[in-house]
Amino acid sequence: MNNSQQDEQDDLQKYLEEKAKQEQESEQEKKEEQEPEPLSAYDACVLKESAKIHELIAEAQQRPKDE
């Protein structure tokens, strides 16, 4: 094998290693995006109270108005 063939093979090897590394990083980023972050106790409480408020609003809208 001559020197230019060895250089081409080295370049190809580097390219393939870089491509594999990029794909692995891309898969890791997708996995992180798919996994929701755990809610803090405060956020969970806010969401729970917000849901209660929406339920009360929906009930109030269904009731006939007292005039």
Secondary structure as UniProt FT lines:
FT   HELIX           3..34
FT   HELIX           41..62
//
